[in-house]
Amino acid sequence: MKREMTIAGVRIADDTDVFVIAEIGHNHQGDLEICKRMFDTAKEAGATSVKLQKRQNKSMFTKAMYEEKYNSENAYADTYGEHREALEFDLHQYMELKAYAEQIGIIFFSTAFDFESADFLREIDLPCFKIASGDLTNTPLLEYIAEMGKPMILSTGGASMEDVQRAYDTVRPYTDNFCILQCTAGYPPAWEELDLGVIATYREAFPDVVIGLSSHDSGIAMPIAAYPLGMRVVEKHFTLNRAWKGTDQAFSLEPVGMTKLVRDLKRVRIAMGDGVKRQHSSELKPLFKMAKKIVFNRDLPAGHKVTREDLAFKVPNDGIPPYRVGEFIGGTLKSEVTEDQTVLPELFI
């Protein structure tokens, strides 16, 4: 059964590198030029893609929540709705960002938080849709986007297995070109809440779908640990400065961290190998100094019947290995031998 997907011509499967999403979200602070700089640095770090978030705030939030006072240190306006609006890019800005991403050669897409945003992103013709954890149970939105025929990436923070199965069953009739991400919707979550083992659970439950990780923890260790479990898409929040204002900044990766993550994910793919145990050329010289051969433990005359006490195991490793010692015990020497002489079959009658 095929477990692969394609986003903007990039194939993602068990035998590929990880598709790395630099999740900018609203870490750009509503500044188009900062966002472009983030595209540049994500590209330089080796990320496969950059991602934003799109909301039609007035229709998505209740009027009470939209007009609610927002007193957070991370606020960009006095009310929550105005705060969210300050962080949104319009159609012209999205088109400019799309052109810029194409110019520098990085895949650009966005999360659609509502029907209007899905239409907005379809009009721009971005190559993929991300579904946030909060919309995993929003089957009308899932179906609406799935019908558009674009690749989809579904986060599963806060979900039960029943919720994930329902989302799969909603999307699968339309496409197999989607991915399910294990996610814990804490910002950041405690280590014991990451549940990386769920990646293996998802792979068993959904054998025809690529599985990944939306990693809200700080640092790069958890995606590295997740690769051997079968993760092939990873989303990490990304910023230029963790000290900037914003709820996501503190646990986001800066450019150095993203560079190391991409580097280490490529290394771990190579390091996994093909599962075949073999000796490599790099091991020959060290083993010459470490492994042992069978030698005679003392001077012995011709005609001597060799005992175990007559044999020893010594370095260098340029003779017969110790596991073959039983072949020589009880054998009769053809001629005299000396201490430390290498044991060879031709020395025996």
N, C-alpha and C positions, 0 to 999 in steps of 0.2 A: 504494500500500500504506500502510495506516494506521500511523503511528509516534506513539502517544500512550498515556498511562495516566492513571488517576484514583485519587487517594488522598483519602479523606474528602471527596469532592466537589470536590477541586481538580484541574483538568485540567492535564496536563503534556504539552507537544508542542513542535515546532519554533517555533511562533508564540507561545509563552507566556513569561512570566518564569520564571526558574530556581526550582525547588523547593529551598529552602535548609533543610538539616537541621543544627540545632545539636546535635552529638553530645556529650552530657553524659557518657555512659559511666558511669564511677564517680568522676568528678571531684567529685561531691557528698559524697564521703568518708563515705558511709553515714548522712548526716544529712538527714532528711526536710525540715526547714525550709530548709536550704541548697539542697536540690533545688528547692523551690518558688520560692525567690529566683532560681534559675537559669532556671526557666520564665518568671518575670516579665521578667527582663532580656533573655532571648532574644526574647520577644514584643515588648518595647520596641525591640529592635534591628532588628526586621522579619523575623526568621527565620520560615519557614513552619511548621516543626515542631521538636520536641525529641525526643531519642532516648536511651534507656537501654540497658543490657545485662543479660540475664537468663541465669543459669547455675544448674543444680542440681549444685553442686560435688562432693558426695560420690559421685554416680553418674557424673559426667563425668571426673573425674581418677582415675588409679590410686591405690590406697591409699598406695603409696610416695610419689607426688608430693604427695598431699593432706597427708601427715604430715611432709613434708620441712621441715627448718628453713629459715626465710626471714629472712635477715640484711640485707636491703636497707634503705636509708635511707627507702624508701617503704613499708615494712611497717606494717600495722595490727595484726599479731599475730606470735607467734613461729614458727608454721608457715604454710606456703603455703595450706593449706586454711582455717585459721582466719582468715588475712588476707583470703581471698576471701569468706568468710562475713560478715566485718565490713562488707563493702561491698554486700551484697545487701539488697534490700527484699523484704518478704514480701507476701502477698496483700492484707492489709489496707492496707499502705502503697501498693501499686500502685493499689488502688481509690481511695484518697484522692488520689493524683496524677492519676489519670484524671479524677476529678471536678473537680480544680483546673484542669487543662488546659482542660476544657470551659468552666469558669467564666470564664477569662481569654481564651479564644478562640484556642488554639494546638493544632495536631495533635500528639498524643503517641503514640509507638510504641516498640518495643524490638527488639533483636536476640535471637533465640532460638538458644542455643548447643547445644541438645540436645533430645531428644524430650520430656522432662518439661517443659522450659521452653516449648516450643511449645504443649503442652497448657495450661500455666499462662496463657500470653498469650492463647490462644484463649478460655479461660474468662472472662477479663477483657473480651474482645471489643475489643481494640485494632484500629485500622483497617489496619494494615500489618505485614508481617514483614520484618526485615532479616536477611540471611544474611552472616555474617562471612567474610572471605577464607579463613580456615582450614577452613571447611565447604563451600567451593565443590566439592570433590571428594567430599563426603559425600552422594552421590546418594540414599541411603535417607532422609536428613533432608530433602533438597530435595523429594523426591517426597511425603513425609509432609506437609510444609507446603503444597506446591502444591495438594494435594487439599482443603485447607481453604478454598480459594477466595478468600483475601485477596490484595491486592496484595503483591508481593515486590520487594525491592531486593537485588541480589546484588553483593557486592564481589569483586574478582578479583586481589587482591594475591598475588604469588608464583606465579601461575598461568601455564601455557602456553596457547596458543591452543586446543590440543586439550582442555584442561581447561574452558575457557570454552564451547567448542562442546558438550561433553558436558553441562555444566550447563544450557545453553540447551535441548538436546534432551530433557533430563529434565523441565524445567518447562513447555516450550511446549505439550505435548499437553493440559495442564490449563488454561492461561490465556495470554493475550497481555498481561495487565495486570501487567507486571513491567519492571524496569529493570536494566541492567547497568552497573556503575561501574568505570571504569578506576581502579586503585589500586596503589600500591606499598607493601608491608607493612613498610616501615621506619618507625621512630618517633623522629625524622623521617628520611626518606630524603635522600640527596644529590640535588642539583638534576638531575644527569645521569641519575638513576634514575627520574625522574617519568614519562617516556615519554608526554607529552600527545598525541603523534601517534597513539597507540593508540585514542584516541577516534574519530578518522576511520576507523581500521581496523575498529573495532566497528560503526560506522554502516554501513559497506559490507557487512560480514559478516552483520549482523542488522538488515535494513531495516525490520522490523516492531516493533522494540523501542526504547524510550527509552534513551538513553545518557547517563551522567553521570560524575562524578569524586568519589572519596573522597580528599580532599587532606590528607595527613599532614604536609605541609611547613609551615614557619612563615610567617605573613603571608597576604596576600590576593591577591597578584599572579597566581598560577597559575590560580585559577578564572576570573579576568578573561580571561586568555589562552585558556582552554579554551572559553569561550562561543562564539567564532566557529568553533571546530572542531565544534560541535554538542552540547556539554554542556548538559543541561537539568535535571539534578539534581546538587546538590553537597552533600557532607557534610564539615563542618569541626568538629573537636573544639572544645569550648567550656568556658570556666571563668570564674569571677569573679576569680581571682587566680592568675597563672602561678607564683607562688612557693609555692603550697600543695603539700603532700606528695602525691605520686602520679606515676606514670610518664608520664601523658599531659598533665600540667599545663603543662609548659614549652613545648610546641609548640601549645597550644590558643589560640584567640582569646579575648580578653577582650571585654566588651561593646562597647567603642569599636571594636575591630577587626571584630566581627560587624556593627555598624551600617554601617561603611564598606564591608564586603563586599556587603551587601544593596543599599546605595545604588549602588555601582559596577556591580553586575550589572544593575540596572534601567537605568542609564545606557547601558551597552554594548549592551543589547538595542535601545534607542531609537536609539542612534548607528549601529547596523548598517544601518538604513534598509531599503529594498526592492530595492536593487541598481540602481535607475534613476538615472542621472546627470542632475542638473537644477541650474538656478540658483535660489538661495534669496533671499528678500527681504533678509535680513541682509547679503548680499554686495553689494547695489547701491551703497550709499554708499561702501564701501571701493574698489570697482572704479571708481567715478567718479574717484577720486584716483590710481588705480594703472594702470588699463588706458589704452590710447591710441587716438586717432582719426587719420585722415589729414588733414593740413593742407598748404597751399602753403608751400614753403620760402622764397619770396621774392615780391616784387611782380612780376606778369606782365601783359603787355598782351593786349588782345582779339586773337583770331586766332592766339595762340601754340599750338604743338603741344607738349603736355606730355611731359616726359621723367621718368625715375625721379629724377633729381637735382632736379627741381622740387618734389618731394613729401617730406614728413617725417611722423614719427609722434610725436604729442605728447599730453600730458594737458591738459584733462580728457577723460574718456571720454563725450562727448556727440555723437559723430558716427559716421562709417563706420569699422569696424575695419580694421586694417592688412592682414588676409588678403585684402581685396578690392582691393588697390592695383593689380593687373593690369588692372582694369576701366577705369582712368583714364589709363594710360600710352599715349601716342599719340593721345589725344583732343585736340580743338581747342577753345580757350576761346571762349565766346560774348561775354564782356565782360572787362574787366580785373579782376584779383584782387590782394589784398594779402597780405603775409607773415602767416602763422598763421591765415589765413582757412580755415574748415572746407571741405573738399572735398565738393561735392554734385553729383549727376548733372545737375541743372538748370543748372549753370554751363557745360556743354559743349554744343556744336552737335550 
